[in-house]
Amino acid sequence: MKTDTQSLFGLTGKVAVVTGGSSGIGLAIAGFLADAGAKVVLVARRQDRLDAAVQQICDNGGVASRVVADLNQRDTVLETARHCKDAFGAPNILVNAAGVNLREHADNVTPESWDQTIYLNLSIPFFLAQALVPEMKTHGYGRIINIASMQSVRAFTNGIAYGASKGGICQLTRAMAEAWSSDGITCNAIGPGFFPTELTAPVFGDDDRRAWAANQTAIGRNGEMDDLAGVSIFLSSPASNYITGQTIFVDGGFSAK
């Protein structure tokens, strides 16, 4: 029987919410999902950046809206989830791309900076998913994509809180998969290597550090945003129906060496 690849990988009729959608990996993934046919809702705290991101997606032929929200504020999760349904209806796809890396040495981490990192990077992905899952269950289809990191599996300098949060993302992804996959809701994570974003500006702004990162890969270069297109669409689409609880590293082989 001939495989209908459009049905397998197409996202027409789907609604995707992408946190951290105003820049970096979040914006890139939102654009990929829009290109595949999804209507996308971008969530971030900077309205000017969000408006520009929505315009960029629409100029490329996609359909997008935005929700301005500071997810660091602990009373915003349920309100944000409600607003995510306003433009296009209940979301089928959630991409948790918002994150923070304060790059503090272990000696300098405070309870406040620790809590900020853990809350945004680890708690928000769970509680936002929890708020959106009931309607995914009703429709029998949901895709949750968390963003892991090289620091999910390796220790980096000045990354103790960030690494703890991203290590937690791998286990959170497995636990969310166990909880909800029987309802048609899969949960997987993408673990990017070094990609040019605001969080990795200290690396890409330094020629030696950028070259070092590239040399750690098996491929011999750092990531380019288009390298995330295939895995993002795949994990959002029916093509990944039987894949859940997994972390897929898109790192040029960095974690393989």
RAKA-V707067 format. One record per residue. N is the residue number from 1. RES is the residue in one small letter. PHI is phi in degrees with one decimal (NA if undefined). D_CENTER is the distance of its C-alpha to the mean C-alpha in Angstrom with 1 decimal. Layout:
BEGIN
N;RES;PHI;D_CENTER, N;RES;PHI;D_CENTER
END
This chain:
BEGIN
1;m;NA;34.4, 2;k;-72.0;32.4, 3;t;-81.0;28.6, 4;d;-89.2;27.2, 5;t;-66.9;24.2, 6;q;-65.6;23.4, 7;s;-69.0;23.2, 8;l;-68.1;21.1, 9;f;-109.2;18.4, 10;g;-74.8;19.1, 11;l;-119.7;17.0, 12;t;-59.8;20.0, 13;g;90.7;20.5, 14;k;-94.3;16.9, 15;v;-119.1;15.1, 16;a;-117.5;11.3, 17;v;-105.8;9.8, 18;v;-126.2;6.9, 19;t;-80.8;7.1, 20;g;64.5;7.8, 21;g;-83.6;8.9, 22;s;-89.3;12.1, 23;s;-163.6;11.6, 24;g;57.6;10.2, 25;i;-64.3;7.2, 26;g;-60.0;5.9, 27;l;-63.8;9.6, 28;a;-61.0;9.9, 29;i;-64.8;7.7, 30;a;-57.9;9.4, 31;g;-64.5;12.5, 32;f;-63.3;12.3, 33;l;-67.6;12.0, 34;a;-65.1;14.8, 35;d;-61.4;16.8, 36;a;-85.3;16.7, 37;g;112.7;18.2, 38;a;-76.6;15.7, 39;k;-87.6;16.3, 40;v;-117.0;13.3, 41;v;-116.0;13.1, 42;l;-93.7;11.5, 43;v;-121.3;11.5, 44;a;-166.0;12.5, 45;r;-97.3;15.8, 46;r;-98.3;17.6, 47;q;-63.0;19.3, 48;d;-63.7;20.8, 49;r;-68.4;17.5, 50;l;-63.4;16.1, 51;d;-60.2;19.4, 52;a;-65.9;19.3, 53;a;-65.8;15.8, 54;v;-60.3;17.1, 55;q;-62.7;20.3, 56;q;-60.6;18.8, 57;i;-65.3;17.2, 58;c;-65.7;20.5, 59;d;-62.7;22.6, 60;n;-89.7;21.0, 61;g;94.4;22.0, 62;g;-90.4;19.0, 63;v;-121.6;18.9, 64;a;-148.0;16.9, 65;s;-141.0;17.3, 66;r;-145.9;16.0, 67;v;-128.1;16.2, 68;v;-84.5;17.2, 69;a;-156.2;16.3, 70;d;-97.2;16.3, 71;l;-69.1;14.2, 72;n;-71.2;16.2, 73;q;-81.7;19.2, 74;r;-70.0;19.7, 75;d;-100.1;21.4, 76;t;-102.3;18.8, 77;v;-62.6;16.5, 78;l;-66.0;18.9, 79;e;-63.8;20.0, 80;t;-61.6;16.5, 81;a;-59.2;16.0, 82;r;-63.8;19.5, 83;h;-66.9;18.9, 84;c;-65.5;15.9, 85;k;-92.9;18.6, 86;d;-65.9;21.2, 87;a;-75.3;20.6, 88;f;-128.4;20.0, 89;g;95.5;20.5, 90;a;-64.6;18.5, 91;p;-70.7;15.0, 92;n;-99.4;14.6, 93;i;-130.0;10.8, 94;l;-128.3;8.1, 95;v;-113.1;4.4, 96;n;-93.1;3.9, 97;a;-106.5;3.1, 98;a;-66.9;6.9, 99;g;-168.7;8.9, 100;v;-141.6;12.5, 101;n;-135.1;14.7, 102;l;-83.3;18.4, 103;r;50.4;19.9, 104;e;-106.4;22.9, 105;h;-64.9;25.4, 106;a;-54.7;26.0, 107;d;-68.3;29.3, 108;n;-108.5;27.9, 109;v;-67.6;25.1, 110;t;-106.6;26.2, 111;p;-55.7;25.5, 112;e;-69.6;24.0, 113;s;-70.0;21.6, 114;w;-60.9;20.7, 115;d;-62.6;20.1, 116;q;-61.5;18.0, 117;t;-67.2;15.6, 118;i;-65.2;15.5, 119;y;-65.0;15.3, 120;l;-71.3;12.3, 121;n;-82.2;10.3, 122;l;-122.0;11.7, 123;s;-75.4;13.7, 124;i;-58.2;11.7, 125;p;-54.8;9.1, 126;f;-71.9;12.4, 127;f;-71.1;14.6, 128;l;-69.7;12.5, 129;a;-61.0;12.2, 130;q;-55.9;15.8, 131;a;-72.9;16.8, 132;l;-96.8;15.5, 133;v;-61.4;16.5, 134;p;-53.6;20.3, 135;e;-77.6;20.2, 136;m;-62.1;18.0, 137;k;-61.3;20.8, 138;t;-58.4;23.4, 139;h;-89.4;22.3, 140;g;69.5;21.8, 141;y;-151.1;18.4, 142;g;-156.9;14.8, 143;r;-133.6;11.6, 144;i;-114.7;8.9, 145;i;-122.1;5.8, 146;n;-96.0;4.8, 147;i;-106.9;4.2, 148;a;-88.2;7.9, 149;s;-166.6;10.4, 150;m;-56.0;14.0, 151;q;-77.0;15.0, 152;s;-67.2;14.1, 153;v;-127.6;17.3, 154;r;-135.6;19.2, 155;a;-92.2;20.7, 156;f;-115.5;20.6, 157;t;-58.1;23.0, 158;n;57.7;22.3, 159;g;-132.9;19.1, 160;i;-66.6;20.4, 161;a;-71.3;18.5, 162;y;-61.7;15.1, 163;g;-63.0;16.0, 164;a;-63.4;17.0, 165;s;-66.7;13.8, 166;k;-79.6;11.8, 167;g;-63.3;14.7, 168;g;-61.9;14.4, 169;i;-60.1;10.8, 170;c;-62.8;12.6, 171;q;-71.6;15.4, 172;l;-58.2;13.5, 173;t;-60.5;11.8, 174;r;-64.1;15.4, 175;a;-69.3;16.9, 176;m;-64.6;14.9, 177;a;-62.5;15.8, 178;e;-62.4;19.3, 179;a;-73.3;19.5, 180;w;-122.2;18.3, 181;s;-65.5;18.6, 182;s;-67.9;22.3, 183;d;-96.8;21.5, 184;g;86.8;19.7, 185;i;-111.4;16.1, 186;t;-92.5;14.3, 187;c;-136.8;11.4, 188;n;-137.2;10.0, 189;a;-128.2;7.7, 190;i;-108.1;7.2, 191;g;-109.2;9.3, 192;p;-72.5;9.8, 193;g;-80.5;13.3, 194;f;-87.6;14.7, 195;f;-120.1;13.4, 196;p;-74.7;15.1, 197;t;-138.7;13.1, 198;e;-61.4;14.6, 199;l;-67.1;13.6, 200;t;-102.9;15.4, 201;a;-55.3;18.3, 202;p;-60.8;20.8, 203;v;-78.5;20.4, 204;f;-74.4;20.6, 205;g;-86.1;23.3, 206;d;-124.6;25.5, 207;d;-57.6;27.0, 208;d;-67.7;27.9, 209;r;-69.6;24.5, 210;r;-64.1;22.8, 211;a;-66.9;25.5, 212;w;-58.5;25.2, 213;a;-61.8;21.5, 214;a;-62.7;22.4, 215;n;-72.4;25.3, 216;q;-79.6;23.4, 217;t;-86.3;21.8, 218;a;-78.9;23.8, 219;i;-80.2;23.3, 220;g;99.3;24.5, 221;r;-150.9;22.0, 222;n;-81.3;18.7, 223;g;-73.8;15.7, 224;e;-118.5;15.7, 225;m;-53.8;12.9, 226;d;-62.6;14.7, 227;d;-66.2;14.2, 228;l;-93.8;10.6, 229;a;-63.9;12.2, 230;g;-61.6;13.9, 231;v;-69.2;11.4, 232;s;-66.6;8.9, 233;i;-67.4;12.1, 234;f;-57.7;13.6, 235;l;-72.4;11.3, 236;s;-90.9;11.4, 237;s;-104.1;15.1, 238;p;-62.0;18.3, 239;a;-61.7;18.6, 240;s;-104.4;16.5, 241;n;-51.7;18.6, 242;y;-107.2;19.9, 243;i;-119.7;16.9, 244;t;-154.5;15.3, 245;g;78.3;14.7, 246;q;-106.8;13.8, 247;t;-112.9;11.8, 248;i;-104.4;12.2, 249;f;-85.8;12.7, 250;v;-111.9;12.6, 251;d;-138.7;15.0, 252;g;65.2;18.3, 253;g;90.8;19.9, 254;f;-54.5;19.5, 255;s;-76.1;19.0, 256;a;-87.1;21.9, 257;k;-95.2;24.4
END
